[in-house]
Structure formats: structure tokens, C-alpha cells
Amino acid sequence: MITVRMPVHFDDLDAMGVLHNSRYAVLMERAMIHWWTEQGVSFTGGRPSTPDAFNVVREYAITFHRPVRGTGEVGVEIWIDHLGTTSAEYGFRVVSLDGETVFAEGRRVNVRLDPATMRPEPWTDHGRGIAATLLRA
């Protein structure tokens, strides 16, 4: 599991001054992209840096526990529960920086695609090796 610190900006808040429900998915997405980019898997100049960067979200589920009030930073904890041939099932939690408060938790399934056919394609050995570091024991 990794934890990525993510900012909550004023324009992420709803009319009640709490993080809008749609922004939790954005926080998770940005945290994941940040981590994968550090591993050399990203899009540069509109092109994937590796074949594994070409993937899409198949499923997304989130449960909200407590609102994030106002701006500042939160932690986004990310891990992989299952790494399949063409898919990866991520788990995540949005937490306070001390990890004591869980604001939301969920799961997200990504599928690697072949850019020419847009059909599922197996992860490369290189990508599997990187993803394995996030596998939950």
C-alpha cells in the first residue's frame, strides 16, 4: 500500500463547504497517476510511455463515511487487491493525514487495452512487476 498526499482546493468543495462527492474519484485518479508516473508509466506528449499506460476504468465503487471539510490536504491510500491477466482491482481509502479518519473507501478496476483493437490485452511483465509492489498481502 502507498499513501499519496493530495490537495483539496476551494473549487473541489460543494455549496456546504465539503468535498463534493465526485471529487473523491478525481483525488484517487490523480494519486494513482502520480504514483505510476513516478514508476515511469505515464502519458507524455499524448502518447503512453509504456504499453501498460493504455488502460481504462471498467468499474468504480465508493462508500462515503465522513465529509472532508474545507481545503487542505488528505491522504489517498492505494493498493491492488487482485492483479489479473488484463485487469487490476485497486482498493483505496481517502483518509486524514494522520490516517485516523477514513473519509471514504472504495474499489476501482482498470483494464489494459490494445490501442489498435481497443480490446483487453495482457499487462506486460514490466507492468506486472511494478503493480506487484502494490499487491495487498
Wavefront OBJ file of the C-alpha trace (Angstrom):
o trace
v 0.000 0.000 0.000
v 1.109 3.532 -0.709
v -0.220 6.840 0.570
v -0.171 9.928 -1.629
v -0.823 13.364 -0.155
v -3.361 15.225 -2.263
v -4.573 18.828 -2.042
v -8.244 19.732 -1.681
v -8.852 23.065 -3.408
v -11.639 25.577 -2.862
v -13.237 24.659 -6.201
v -13.430 20.999 -5.069
v -15.981 21.969 -2.410
v -19.748 21.972 -2.745
v -22.154 24.675 -1.550
v -21.905 23.333 2.027
v -18.129 23.723 2.095
v -17.385 19.987 1.973
v -15.576 17.985 -0.676
v -18.050 17.279 -3.495
v -18.766 13.566 -3.907
v -17.436 13.495 -7.485
v -14.056 14.843 -6.372
v -13.162 11.701 -4.389
v -12.787 9.834 -7.686
v -10.626 12.663 -9.020
v -8.390 12.507 -5.933
v -7.947 8.759 -6.373
v -7.235 9.165 -10.089
v -4.650 11.882 -9.527
v -2.950 9.963 -6.716
v -2.741 6.846 -8.907
v -1.405 8.797 -11.881
v 1.172 10.486 -9.653
v 2.453 7.147 -8.342
v 2.500 5.404 -11.732
v 4.278 8.398 -13.291
v 6.994 8.060 -10.633
v 7.363 4.452 -11.821
v 7.808 5.584 -15.462
v 4.285 4.667 -16.625
v 2.531 7.761 -17.960
v 1.422 9.729 -20.992
v 3.963 12.127 -22.433
v 3.143 14.240 -25.446
v -0.176 12.432 -25.808
v 1.498 9.022 -26.066
v 1.817 6.242 -23.497
v 5.352 5.853 -22.148
v 4.759 2.084 -21.910
v 2.015 -0.217 -23.248
v 0.634 -0.582 -19.704
v -0.266 3.121 -19.591
v -3.046 2.450 -22.119
v -5.851 1.309 -19.821
v -9.403 2.257 -18.926
v -11.651 2.122 -15.877
v -14.142 -0.731 -16.016
v -15.730 -0.452 -12.564
v -15.815 2.101 -9.792
v -17.440 1.904 -6.347
v -17.119 4.218 -3.365
v -18.599 4.397 0.117
v -18.589 7.728 1.943
v -18.080 7.723 5.717
v -17.364 11.306 6.799
v -17.168 14.577 4.855
v -13.886 16.298 4.130
v -14.485 19.831 5.387
v -12.698 22.702 3.708
v -9.404 22.923 1.886
v -6.041 21.435 2.797
v -4.507 18.025 2.228
v -5.771 14.471 2.595
v -4.093 11.132 2.134
v -5.120 8.700 -0.566
v -4.141 5.134 0.284
v -3.917 2.824 -2.733
v -3.265 -0.888 -3.090
v -4.081 -3.705 -5.510
v -6.366 -6.483 -4.272
v -6.151 -8.577 -7.435
v -3.910 -8.455 -10.495
v -5.450 -10.396 -13.358
v -4.179 -11.086 -16.851
v -5.673 -7.899 -18.316
v -7.177 -6.176 -15.269
v -6.183 -4.786 -11.892
v -8.561 -4.343 -8.973
v -7.483 -1.431 -6.810
v -8.643 -0.666 -3.312
v -8.377 2.844 -1.935
v -9.200 4.994 1.052
v -9.312 8.774 1.408
v -8.011 9.496 4.902
v -6.827 12.274 7.182
v -3.084 12.889 7.030
v -2.594 11.058 10.331
v -4.571 8.102 8.946
v -7.004 8.169 11.860
v -10.095 9.318 9.966
v -11.425 7.437 6.947
v -13.486 9.777 4.809
v -14.258 7.298 2.034
v -13.174 3.939 0.677
v -13.750 2.028 -2.494
v -12.548 -0.058 -5.356
v -11.666 0.559 -8.955
v -10.976 -1.924 -11.739
v -8.711 -0.956 -14.633
v -8.320 -2.966 -17.857
v -5.325 -2.703 -20.158
v -6.315 -2.248 -23.811
v -4.622 -2.794 -27.135
v -4.667 0.691 -28.720
v -5.333 -0.698 -32.210
v -8.241 -3.023 -31.369
v -9.466 -1.412 -28.107
v -9.801 -4.962 -26.735
v -8.311 -6.233 -23.457
v -4.603 -7.014 -23.696
v -2.378 -8.691 -21.055
v -0.202 -6.497 -18.849
v 3.467 -6.604 -19.783
v 5.917 -8.365 -17.480
v 7.401 -4.961 -16.664
v 3.999 -3.527 -15.704
v 3.121 -6.623 -13.677
v 6.364 -6.253 -11.754
v 5.574 -2.658 -10.846
v 1.958 -3.452 -9.967
v 3.069 -6.357 -7.767
v 4.605 -3.837 -5.351
v 1.064 -2.632 -4.597
v -0.434 -6.089 -4.064
v -2.110 -6.397 -0.714
v -0.826 -9.312 1.350
l 1 2 3 4 5 6 7 8 9 10 11 12 13 14 15 16 17 18 19 20 21 22 23 24 25 26 27 28 29 30 31 32 33 34 35 36 37 38 39 40 41 42 43 44 45 46 47 48 49 50 51 52 53 54 55 56 57 58 59 60 61 62 63 64 65 66 67 68 69 70 71 72 73 74 75 76 77 78 79 80 81 82 83 84 85 86 87 88 89 90 91 92 93 94 95 96 97 98 99 100 101 102 103 104 105 106 107 108 109 110 111 112 113 114 115 116 117 118 119 120 121 122 123 124 125 126 127 128 129 130 131 132 133 134 135 136 137
